[in-house]
Amino acid sequence: MPPDEDEDYDDEVDEQENEESAGVMEPLLYDPGAPSRAVLLDELPGNPRIDENGQIRLDSPAKTLLALIVPSVVIIGHGCYLLSRFFRQG
């Protein structure tokens, strides 16, 4: 291909990509203190969404509670261990 045709082809591809992505917007969540720490909303576990008030919502509250079981057990377990060490009779 002559160089002119290569440039024309590249321009056509760029125009097609711009047309395809023109109306696509994805919510991006980031840490204001460190903007380089960012993630797309769609990539988060639990299928979160943003409601009409701008709040992040999950599809099911049951999934949220299920996800909190392991951390709760660990915290309660550590608390029981510390209490048993503190109140040990010796």
Number of C-alpha atoms within 10 A of each C-alpha: 5 6 8 8 10 11 11 11 12 11 12 12 12 12 11 12 11 11 11 10 9 9 7 7 7 8 11 11 13 14 10 9 7 8 9 9 10 12 13 11 17 13 10 11 8 15 12 15 16 12 10 7 6 8 9 11 13 16 11 11 11 10 11 12 10 9 12 11 10 11 10 11 11 11 11 12 12 12 12 12 11 12 11 11 10 9 8 8 6 3
